[in-house]
Amino acid sequence: KASVRLKCEQATILQNLGKALHCNDNLDEIAMTCIKMMPNDKLNEELPINLHGSLILQELLAFNKPIQIVRSLLNLEAHVLRKIFSDPRGSHIVNRFVSSTTIGEKSRDALVKQLSGEYVSL
């Protein structure tokens, strides 16, 4: 939260989180590893959503340039996004995604397109 409030060291925090969760350099898997709070090499889809991981991801979406996080979320399959957004701990992620002032309209539209076919389940 301090990094968002002070608008500093955001790239460093993101890179260090990626290293801690064993993500590759372009952070393709950062969203899922953060949500599950599990290193990439031990990641399993059946793992529950971690409350603290969800809170961290929500703060990352408030960064000045959250494009790596946005891409990571949009790279997830629609049924995986539905599971995340249906969970009480994960539902706040989509709230932060659509309410963030730093995420563009194209990214929001891409999320809506990604979730097509899953609206009834949500």
ROSE-676779 format. One record per residue: residue number from 0; x, y, z of N, C-alpha, C, O in turn. Coordinates in nm, 2 decimals. Layout:
BEGIN
    n   neast  nnorth     nup  caeast  canorth    caup   ceast  cnorth     cup   oeast  onorth     oup
  NUM       X       Y       Z       X        Y       Z       X       Y       Z       X       Y       Z
...
***
This chain:
BEGIN
    n   neast  nnorth     nup  caeast  canorth    caup   ceast  cnorth     cup   oeast  onorth     oup
    0    0.08   -0.12    0.00    0.00     0.00    0.00    0.09    0.13    0.00    0.05    0.23   -0.06
    1    0.20    0.12    0.07    0.29     0.24    0.07    0.34    0.27   -0.06    0.36    0.39   -0.10
    2    0.37    0.17   -0.14    0.42     0.19   -0.28    0.32    0.26   -0.37    0.36    0.34   -0.45
    3    0.20    0.22   -0.35    0.09     0.28   -0.43    0.07    0.43   -0.38    0.06    0.52   -0.46
    4    0.07    0.44   -0.25    0.05     0.58   -0.20    0.16    0.67   -0.23    0.14    0.79   -0.27
    5    0.29    0.62   -0.22    0.40     0.71   -0.25    0.45    0.71   -0.40    0.53    0.79   -0.44
    6    0.39    0.62   -0.47    0.42     0.61   -0.62    0.57    0.59   -0.64    0.63    0.65   -0.73
    7    0.63    0.50   -0.56    0.77     0.47   -0.58    0.80    0.32   -0.56    0.73    0.25   -0.50
    8    0.91    0.28   -0.63    0.96     0.14   -0.62    0.87    0.04   -0.66    0.88   -0.08   -0.62
    9    0.77    0.07   -0.74    0.67    -0.03   -0.78    0.73   -0.14   -0.87    0.69   -0.25   -0.86
   10    0.81   -0.10   -0.97    0.88    -0.20   -1.05    0.97   -0.29   -0.97    0.97   -0.41   -1.00
   11    1.04   -0.24   -0.87    1.12    -0.32   -0.79    1.04   -0.42   -0.71    1.08   -0.54   -0.70
   12    0.93   -0.38   -0.66    0.84    -0.47   -0.58    0.79   -0.58   -0.67    0.79   -0.69   -0.63
   13    0.75   -0.54   -0.79    0.69    -0.64   -0.88    0.80   -0.74   -0.92    0.77   -0.86   -0.93
   14    0.92   -0.70   -0.95    1.03    -0.79   -0.99    1.07   -0.88   -0.87    1.09   -1.00   -0.89
   15    1.07   -0.83   -0.75    1.11    -0.91   -0.63    1.00   -1.01   -0.60    1.03   -1.12   -0.56
   16    0.87   -0.97   -0.62    0.76    -1.07   -0.60    0.77   -1.18   -0.70    0.75   -1.29   -0.67
   17    0.80   -1.14   -0.83    0.82    -1.24   -0.93    0.93   -1.34   -0.90    0.92   -1.46   -0.93
   18    1.04   -1.29   -0.85    1.15    -1.38   -0.81    1.11   -1.47   -0.70    1.14   -1.59   -0.70
   19    1.04   -1.42   -0.60    1.00    -1.50   -0.48    0.90   -1.61   -0.52    0.90   -1.71   -0.46
   20    0.82   -1.58   -0.62    0.72    -1.68   -0.67    0.77   -1.76   -0.79    0.70   -1.84   -0.85
   21    0.90   -1.75   -0.82    0.97    -1.82   -0.93    0.90   -1.80   -1.06    0.89   -1.90   -1.14
   22    0.86   -1.68   -1.09    0.81    -1.65   -1.22    0.92   -1.62   -1.32    1.03   -1.58   -1.28
   23    0.89   -1.63   -1.45    0.99    -1.59   -1.55    1.01   -1.44   -1.56    0.94   -1.37   -1.49
   24    1.10   -1.39   -1.64    1.13    -1.25   -1.64    1.02   -1.16   -1.69    1.01   -1.05   -1.64
   25    0.93   -1.21   -1.78    0.82    -1.12   -1.82    0.69   -1.14   -1.74    0.59   -1.08   -1.77
   26    0.70   -1.22   -1.63    0.60    -1.23   -1.53    0.46   -1.28   -1.59    0.36   -1.23   -1.55
   27    0.47   -1.37   -1.68    0.34    -1.42   -1.74    0.25   -1.49   -1.64    0.13   -1.49   -1.65
   28    0.31   -1.56   -1.54    0.23    -1.63   -1.44    0.21   -1.56   -1.31    0.16   -1.62   -1.21
   29    0.25   -1.43   -1.30    0.25    -1.37   -1.17    0.11   -1.36   -1.11    0.10   -1.37   -0.99
   30    0.00   -1.35   -1.19   -0.13    -1.33   -1.13   -0.17   -1.46   -1.06   -0.21   -1.46   -0.94
   31   -0.16   -1.58   -1.13   -0.20    -1.70   -1.07   -0.11   -1.74   -0.95   -0.16   -1.79   -0.85
   32    0.02   -1.72   -0.96    0.11    -1.76   -0.85    0.08   -1.67   -0.73    0.09   -1.71   -0.61
   33    0.05   -1.54   -0.75    0.02    -1.45   -0.64   -0.12   -1.48   -0.58   -0.13   -1.48   -0.46
   34   -0.22   -1.51   -0.66   -0.35    -1.55   -0.61   -0.34   -1.67   -0.52   -0.41   -1.68   -0.41
   35   -0.26   -1.77   -0.56   -0.25    -1.89   -0.48   -0.14   -1.89   -0.38   -0.13   -1.97   -0.29
   36   -0.05   -1.78   -0.39    0.06    -1.77   -0.30    0.15   -1.89   -0.30    0.18   -1.95   -0.19
   37    0.18   -1.94   -0.41    0.26    -2.06   -0.43    0.36   -2.04   -0.54    0.32   -1.99   -0.65
   38    0.48   -2.08   -0.53    0.58    -2.07   -0.63    0.53   -2.14   -0.76    0.45   -2.24   -0.76
   39    0.57   -2.09   -0.87    0.53    -2.14   -1.00    0.55   -2.29   -1.02    0.47   -2.35   -1.08
   40    0.66   -2.34   -0.97    0.69    -2.48   -0.99    0.61   -2.57   -0.90    0.60   -2.69   -0.93
   41    0.54   -2.52   -0.80    0.45    -2.60   -0.72    0.30   -2.56   -0.74    0.22   -2.61   -0.66
   42    0.28   -2.48   -0.84    0.14    -2.43   -0.86    0.05   -2.55   -0.91    0.08   -2.63   -0.99
   43   -0.07   -2.55   -0.85   -0.17    -2.65   -0.88   -0.31   -2.58   -0.88   -0.34   -2.50   -0.80
   44   -0.39   -2.61   -0.98   -0.51    -2.54   -1.00   -0.61   -2.57   -0.89   -0.70   -2.49   -0.86
   45   -0.60   -2.68   -0.82   -0.69    -2.72   -0.71   -0.66   -2.64   -0.58   -0.74   -2.65   -0.49
   46   -0.55   -2.57   -0.57   -0.51    -2.50   -0.45   -0.62   -2.39   -0.43   -0.66   -2.33   -0.53
   47   -0.65   -2.36   -0.31   -0.75    -2.25   -0.28   -0.69   -2.12   -0.30   -0.57   -2.10   -0.30
   48   -0.77   -2.02   -0.32   -0.73    -1.88   -0.33   -0.69   -1.83   -0.20   -0.76   -1.84   -0.10
   49   -0.57   -1.78   -0.19   -0.51    -1.73   -0.07   -0.56   -1.58   -0.04   -0.55   -1.50   -0.13
   50   -0.61   -1.55    0.07   -0.66    -1.42    0.10   -0.55   -1.31    0.09   -0.57   -1.21    0.03
   51   -0.43   -1.34    0.14   -0.32    -1.24    0.13   -0.27   -1.23   -0.01   -0.24   -1.12   -0.05
   52   -0.27   -1.34   -0.09   -0.24    -1.33   -0.23   -0.34   -1.24   -0.31   -0.30   -1.16   -0.39
   53   -0.46   -1.26   -0.28   -0.57    -1.18   -0.34   -0.55   -1.03   -0.30   -0.56   -0.94   -0.39
   54   -0.52   -1.00   -0.18   -0.50    -0.86   -0.14   -0.37   -0.80   -0.20   -0.37   -0.68   -0.24
   55   -0.27   -0.88   -0.22   -0.15    -0.83   -0.29   -0.18   -0.80   -0.43   -0.14   -0.70   -0.48
   56   -0.25   -0.89   -0.50   -0.28    -0.87   -0.64   -0.37   -0.74   -0.66   -0.35   -0.67   -0.75
   57   -0.46   -0.72   -0.56   -0.54    -0.60   -0.57   -0.46   -0.48   -0.56   -0.48   -0.38   -0.63
   58   -0.36   -0.48   -0.48   -0.27    -0.36   -0.47   -0.18   -0.35   -0.59   -0.15   -0.24   -0.63
   59   -0.14   -0.46   -0.65   -0.06    -0.45   -0.77   -0.14   -0.39   -0.88   -0.08   -0.32   -0.97
   60   -0.27   -0.42   -0.89   -0.35    -0.36   -0.99   -0.37   -0.21   -0.98   -0.41   -0.14   -1.07
   61   -0.33   -0.15   -0.86   -0.34    -0.01   -0.84   -0.21    0.06   -0.87   -0.20    0.18   -0.86
   62   -0.11   -0.02   -0.91    0.02     0.04   -0.95    0.00    0.14   -1.07   -0.10    0.13   -1.14
   63    0.10    0.23   -1.09    0.09     0.32   -1.20    0.10    0.25   -1.34    0.03    0.30   -1.43
   64    0.17    0.14   -1.35    0.18     0.07   -1.48    0.16   -0.08   -1.45    0.25   -0.16   -1.44
   65    0.03   -0.12   -1.43    0.01    -0.26   -1.40   -0.01   -0.35   -1.52   -0.07   -0.46   -1.51
   66    0.06   -0.32   -1.63    0.03    -0.39   -1.76    0.08   -0.54   -1.75    0.01   -0.62   -1.81
   67    0.18   -0.57   -1.68    0.23    -0.71   -1.66    0.12   -0.79   -1.58    0.10   -0.90   -1.62
   68    0.06   -0.73   -1.48   -0.04    -0.79   -1.41   -0.16   -0.81   -1.49   -0.23   -0.92   -1.49
   69   -0.20   -0.71   -1.57   -0.32    -0.72   -1.65   -0.30   -0.83   -1.76   -0.39   -0.91   -1.78
   70   -0.18   -0.83   -1.82   -0.16    -0.93   -1.92   -0.16   -1.07   -1.86   -0.22   -1.17   -1.92
   71   -0.11   -1.08   -1.74   -0.11    -1.21   -1.67   -0.25   -1.26   -1.64   -0.28   -1.38   -1.66
   72   -0.33   -1.17   -1.60   -0.48    -1.21   -1.58   -0.55   -1.24   -1.71   -0.62   -1.34   -1.71
   73   -0.52   -1.16   -1.81   -0.59    -1.18   -1.94   -0.54   -1.31   -2.01   -0.61   -1.36   -2.10
   74   -0.42   -1.36   -1.97   -0.37    -1.48   -2.03   -0.44   -1.61   -1.97   -0.42   -1.72   -2.02
   75   -0.51   -1.59   -1.86   -0.57    -1.70   -1.80   -0.70   -1.74   -1.88   -0.76   -1.66   -1.94
   76   -0.73   -1.87   -1.87   -0.85    -1.92   -1.95   -0.98   -1.87   -1.88   -0.97   -1.84   -1.76
   77   -1.08   -1.86   -1.95   -1.21    -1.81   -1.90   -1.26   -1.89   -1.78   -1.31   -1.83   -1.68
   78   -1.25   -2.02   -1.78   -1.30    -2.10   -1.67   -1.22   -2.07   -1.54   -1.27   -2.08   -1.43
   79   -1.09   -2.05   -1.56   -1.00    -2.02   -1.44   -1.04   -1.88   -1.39   -1.05   -1.86   -1.26
   80   -1.06   -1.78   -1.47   -1.11    -1.65   -1.43   -1.24   -1.66   -1.35   -1.26   -1.59   -1.25
   81   -1.33   -1.74   -1.41   -1.46    -1.76   -1.34   -1.45   -1.81   -1.20   -1.51   -1.77   -1.11
   82   -1.36   -1.91   -1.19   -1.33    -1.97   -1.05   -1.28   -1.87   -0.96   -1.32   -1.86   -0.84
   83   -1.19   -1.79   -1.01   -1.13    -1.68   -0.92   -1.23   -1.58   -0.88   -1.24   -1.54   -0.77
   84   -1.30   -1.53   -0.98   -1.40    -1.42   -0.96   -1.52   -1.46   -0.88   -1.59   -1.38   -0.83
   85   -1.55   -1.59   -0.88   -1.66    -1.65   -0.80   -1.63   -1.67   -0.66   -1.72   -1.68   -0.57
   86   -1.50   -1.68   -0.63   -1.46    -1.70   -0.49   -1.47   -1.57   -0.41   -1.44   -1.46   -0.46
   87   -1.52   -1.58   -0.28   -1.53    -1.46   -0.20   -1.40   -1.38   -0.19   -1.40   -1.26   -0.18
   88   -1.28   -1.45   -0.18   -1.15    -1.39   -0.17   -1.11   -1.33   -0.31   -1.03   -1.24   -0.31
   89   -1.15   -1.39   -0.42   -1.11    -1.34   -0.55   -1.20   -1.24   -0.61   -1.16   -1.18   -0.71
   90   -1.32   -1.23   -0.57   -1.41    -1.14   -0.63   -1.37   -0.99   -0.62   -1.40   -0.91   -0.71
   91   -1.29   -0.96   -0.52   -1.24    -0.82   -0.51   -1.14   -0.79   -0.61   -1.11   -0.67   -0.64
   92   -1.08   -0.89   -0.67   -0.98    -0.87   -0.77   -1.04   -0.80   -0.90   -0.99   -0.70   -0.95
   93   -1.16   -0.85   -0.94   -1.23    -0.80   -1.05   -1.28   -0.66   -1.02   -1.28   -0.57   -1.11
   94   -1.32   -0.63   -0.90   -1.36    -0.50   -0.86   -1.25   -0.40   -0.87   -1.27   -0.29   -0.92
   95   -1.13   -0.44   -0.83   -1.01    -0.35   -0.84   -0.97   -0.33   -0.98   -0.93   -0.22   -1.03
   96   -0.99   -0.44   -1.06   -0.95    -0.43   -1.20   -1.04   -0.33   -1.28   -0.98   -0.24   -1.35
   97   -1.17   -0.33   -1.26   -1.25    -0.24   -1.33   -1.26   -0.10   -1.27   -1.29   -0.01   -1.34
   98   -1.22   -0.09   -1.15   -1.22     0.05   -1.08   -1.09    0.12   -1.09   -1.08    0.23   -1.05
   99   -0.98    0.05   -1.13   -0.85     0.11   -1.13   -0.84    0.22   -1.23   -0.89    0.20   -1.35
  100   -0.78    0.33   -1.19   -0.77     0.44   -1.29   -0.65    0.42   -1.38   -0.64    0.49   -1.48
  101   -0.56    0.33   -1.35   -0.44     0.30   -1.43   -0.46    0.19   -1.53   -0.37    0.17   -1.61
  102   -0.57    0.13   -1.53   -0.60     0.02   -1.63   -0.69    0.08   -1.74   -0.80    0.14   -1.71
  103   -0.65    0.06   -1.86   -0.72     0.13   -1.97   -0.85    0.06   -2.01   -0.88   -0.05   -1.97
  104   -0.92    0.13   -2.09   -1.05     0.08   -2.14   -1.04   -0.05   -2.23   -1.12   -0.14   -2.22
  105   -0.93   -0.05   -2.30   -0.91    -0.17   -2.39   -0.89   -0.30   -2.30   -0.93   -0.40   -2.34
  106   -0.82   -0.28   -2.19   -0.79    -0.40   -2.11   -0.92   -0.44   -2.04   -0.95   -0.56   -2.02
  107   -1.01   -0.35   -2.00   -1.14    -0.38   -1.94   -1.22   -0.45   -2.05   -1.29   -0.55   -2.01
  108   -1.22   -0.40   -2.17   -1.30    -0.47   -2.28   -1.24   -0.61   -2.30   -1.32   -0.70   -2.33
  109   -1.11   -0.62   -2.30   -1.05    -0.76   -2.32   -1.10   -0.85   -2.21   -1.12   -0.97   -2.24
  110   -1.11   -0.81   -2.08   -1.16    -0.89   -1.98   -1.30   -0.93   -2.00   -1.34   -1.05   -1.98
  111   -1.38   -0.84   -2.05   -1.52    -0.87   -2.07   -1.53   -0.97   -2.18   -1.61   -1.07   -2.17
  112   -1.45   -0.96   -2.29   -1.45    -1.06   -2.40   -1.40   -1.19   -2.35   -1.45   -1.30   -2.39
  113   -1.30   -1.19   -2.26   -1.24    -1.31   -2.21   -1.34   -1.39   -2.13   -1.34   -1.52   -2.13
  114   -1.43   -1.32   -2.06   -1.53    -1.39   -1.97   -1.66   -1.42   -2.05   -1.75   -1.47   -1.99
  115   -1.67   -1.40   -2.18   -1.79    -1.43   -2.25   -1.82   -1.58   -2.24   -1.72   -1.66   -2.26
  116   -1.94   -1.61   -2.22   -1.98    -1.75   -2.20   -1.97   -1.80   -2.05   -2.02   -1.91   -2.02
  117   -1.92   -1.71   -1.97   -1.91    -1.75   -1.82   -2.00   -1.66   -1.74   -2.00   -1.67   -1.61
  118   -2.07   -1.57   -1.80   -2.15    -1.47   -1.72   -2.26   -1.54   -1.63   -2.28   -1.50   -1.52
  119   -2.32   -1.64   -1.69   -2.43    -1.71   -1.61   -2.37   -1.78   -1.49   -2.43   -1.77   -1.38
  120   -2.25   -1.84   -1.50   -2.19    -1.90   -1.39   -2.15   -1.80   -1.28   -2.15   -1.83   -1.16
  121   -2.11   -1.68   -1.32   -2.07    -1.58   -1.23   -2.19   -1.53   -1.15   -2.17   -1.44   -1.07
***
